[in-house]
Amino acid sequence: MKPLVGVHASIAGGIDKAIGRGEALGCTALQIFTKNASQWAGKPLDPERVAAFRAAWQASPIVTVHAHDSYLINLAAPDDGKWRRSMLAFIDEMRRCRDLGVPGLVMHPGAHLGQGEQAGLQRVADAFRQILAEAPSGVRILLETTAGMGSHLGWRFEHLAEIMELVPEHDFGVCFDTCHVFAAGYDLSTPEGYDRTMAEFDRLVGCDRIALFHANDSKKACGSRVDRHEHVGRGCIGETGFACLMRDARFAEVPKILETPPGEDNCEDRRNLALLRKLAEVAG
């Protein structure tokens, strides 16, 4: 089986165009935004574009597509107005995923903005309970690990576990971002560090919860709590860490997505994808 690797593809010119862009790179997995990620409101999805997206996906070698929500959404926001606006925006994102047939929506747990981690986690849980009362079924929410910059939640595995415990009515998955986890203080750069990190994740959350990886190297050191993506093998995690991931049989069928600059004519995407495939082949 070919490794499930891909990129975050642009939806410029129509959401259906993303499939062709991924196909041109030889992707077997893809991540997209369903709307402009820097704006609260998005135009309703055009039914013709939705049909074209589904048809293009079905005809392509791309096995799986996930979506990422807007960066404006903060379900931990202490301000009631922004909190409710975030909930409405997230419900809209879930409905877009349903319409497109996208099974998973990646989201950052949010930032407590000085209220403290426990208050922030409770706020996120309260938001999810309201969201799930209105959101469509069939779309799985994927909590993304974060680097822990500022007051962002999700940089400790315990944060993800607590959200899941507080909202047992939803089967949350996890998007495991290698750069974020490394910057948060979990060493992935050596086989020993990788094994320790995954054992800790399995103990607290469960490796079976990992539905997607963001395969990003890190410009900054382990424990820096600074989110700066680097191309695979060129950062502080290095090829060894990514070899451990690509060789881990537990995650052979879990998609790995790049979130690094594509480079001129997508040269960097092609290089990164080729390296991930090569590292997977070494596994034999």
N, C-alpha and C positions, 0 to 999 in steps of 0.2 A: 504493500500500500504506500502510495506517495504521501510524504508528510503534509499535513494540513497547515500550510503557511500562506501568508498574504500580507496585504497592506491596508491602510485606511485610504479608501479611494474617494476622489472628488466626485460630487454630484452636480458639478457645473454643467449647465446645458440641459439638465433633466436627470432625475434620479436613476433612470434606466441606463444612462451613460456609464455609471460606475461599474457595471458588470463588464462591459467591453474593456474598460481600462484595466481591471483586474485580470481579465483573460489575456490581454496583451502581454502581461508580465508573467504569465504562467501560474497565476495564483490558484490555489485550491480552497482558499478561505478569504473572506473579505470583511472589512468593517466600514460603515458609512455613517454620516449624519443623515437624518431624514428631513432636515431643514437647515437653514442658516443657524449655526451654533452660537453666533454672537448676537442673536436677536431673540426677544421673548416670543413674539408671534411669528408663525410661519404661514405661508399661503396653504390653503387646503390642498391635499394631494390630488392631482389631476387623475381621474379614473383611467384615462388612456395611458398616462405615464406609469401608473400602477400595473396595468396589464402588460405594458412593454417591459417593465422591470421583471415581472414574474416570468414572462416568456423568455427573456434574455438569460435569466438565471437558470431556468430549466434546461435551456439549450447549451449551457456552458459547462466546463469541468469544475466550476466552483461548487464545492460541497455545502458550504455553510456561509451565511451572512449574519453578522451581528451589527447592531446600531449603538451609537454612543449619544447620550443626551446632551442638551445644551449646557455650556459652561456657566450660564447665568443661574441655573437652578441651585438652590441651597436649602435643603430640607431641614437643616439645623438652624436656620436663621432665627434670631431672637425677635426680630421685628415681625409683628403679625401680618402686616401687609405683604412684605416680601415672602414670608413663609407660605401664605395662601396663594400668592402668585406662582411660587415655585411648585406647589402641589398641582395647580391647574395645568401648568406647563408640562409637568411630568405625566399627568394623565393623558394629555394630548400626544406626547411622545409615545406612550404605550399604544394608543389607538393607531398611530401611524405604523408602528411595527406590526400590529395585527393586520392592517390593510395590506401591507407589503408581504406578509408571510414570514417576517423576520422573528425568530423565536426568542431572542435575548436582547435586553437593553442594558448597556453598561452605564453606570452612574457613579460619581464620586459621592461618598456619604454626606459631605457638607462641612461647613466651618462653623464653630460655635461662637466666634467673634467675641471672645472674652467671657462668655458665660460659664466656661468650664466643660471638660470632656463629658462628665456624667450628665449634665444638663443638656448638652448637645446631642448625646446619644438618645436620651429620652425624647427630645424634640423630633429627631429623625423617626423614631419608632411611632410616635403619635401621628406624624405625617403619613407614614406608610399605612397605618390602619385606616386613615381616611381615604387615601388613594385607592387602596385595594377594594373599598366598598363601591367604587365607581369605575375602576379600570377594567378593561377587558381581560378575560382569562386567556391562557395560552401564550402569554408573553412573560418570560422569566426575567426577573430583575437581577442583574449581576452587580454586586457591590465591588467597586474597584479598590484595591490596595493603594494607599497614597504615600507620599514621601514624608508627610508631616510638616510641611511648610506652614508658618503662621499658626492659625488655630484649626487647621484641617483635621478632621477625624479620619480614621481608617488606616493610620500608619502603624498601629499595633494590631496584631491578629485578634487580640481580645476585643477590640472595638467591633469587628465584623461578627464575632461570636455573640456579643451582647445584643446587637441589632436582631440577629436571627432568633435569639432566645426571647426577646421582647415581642417579636412579631411571628409567632409560630405558624400563623395561618398561611404564610407564603413560603414556597420552597425556593429560597434565595440561592443563587449561584454566586461564584466569585470570579472576577477578572483579576488575575494575578499579574501585575506589572512588575517586571524584573528590575527596572531602574528604580521604581518607587520603593520596592521592598528592600533593595540594597541600600538606598539612601536613608531609609528609615532605621537601618542598623542591623539588618539580617544579612550576613555575609553569604553571597552566592558565588564568590570568585574561586573557590577551591572545592574539590569533591567533599571534603569533610564539612566545610561550611554549608554547602548545598544540602547535604544529608541532614545536618542539624536543623537548618531552616525548614525543610520539608517535614521533618519529624515534629517540629514545634507547630507548624501549620496543621498537620494532621491531628495532633493532640487537641488543639483548641477549636478548630473549625471543621476539619475533615478534607483530605485531598480529593475525595469524590465530589466536593462542592465546586472544584475548579472547572469552569466551563469554557474559559478563554484565557490565553496569555497575551499580554503585550510584551513582545520581545524587543526590549530597548536596553541598550547598554547605558552606563551612567558616566557623565562627565565628572561627577563629584564623588568623593570618598564615601565608604560605608559609614553610616551614622551621621552624615552631613545634614540630613533632613532638607536637602536642596534638590528640587526636581529639574534636572537638566539631562535630556536624552542624548545619547551618543550612538553612532552606528555600531552594529553588532561586532564585537571583538576589538573595538578601538577604544573602549572606555575602561573603567576601573573593574568591571566584572570580567571582561576578557573572554577569549574563545573557550577557555576551560569551563567557565560557568555555563556557557550556552551549550557546550558539548554535554554537560551533565543533564541539562534540561532535555535536549533533543534525544538523548539516550535513555531517558527515564520511561520505561515501558508503561507506567501508570498513566502517562500523558500522551501516549502515541496518537490517540484519536482526539486530543484536545487541540483546537486551532491556535496557531501562534501568529500574531499580527504585528507588523512593524508600524511604529509611529515616529519615524525619523524623516528628515527632509529627503525627498525623492532624488534630488540631484538633477543635473541637466539631462534631458531625455531619459529621465528615470534611471540614470546610471547607478546611483547609490541603492535604490530599491533592488535593482537586478543583482548587484553585488551582495547585498545583505541576504536576499532570498537564496541565492546560490550557496552562500556560506552556511545558512541554516540547513539546507538540503544536504550539503556535504557532511556536516556534523551528524546529521541523522543517519547517513549512509555508513558512517564509521561504526555506528551501533550494530550494523550488520544485519 
